[in-house]
Amino acid sequence: MSTITDWIRQSIEYAWAHPEASKSYVMEHAQEMDEHVAASHIDLYVNEFTRDLGTEGYRAIHELLARAAEEGIVPPTPTKRLYEAREI
């Protein structure tokens, strides 16, 4: 699993260092957006949590899944196993 995580992290870091590399792909799939709007959307959703969720991010996911399970939206999941390394 760490190899896949490393590949994803390297890809994200490359994209941050070379934003022009994905520009044509982004604009091809954007709906009526100019480049500045597309860039601001990317900045909004691709951030430090993308690189590493950290304890705060893992806790947020844990809380979201727990609330969804309480409401019957998703089945209860063994999320504890995902977060044990983060001491949640």
Protein Blocks (a to p, Z undefined) as FASTA:
>chain_A
ZZmmmmmmmmmmmmmmmmmlmmmmmmmmpghiafklmmmmmmmmmcfklmonojmlmmmm
mmmmmmmmmnomaccddfklmmmmnoZZ
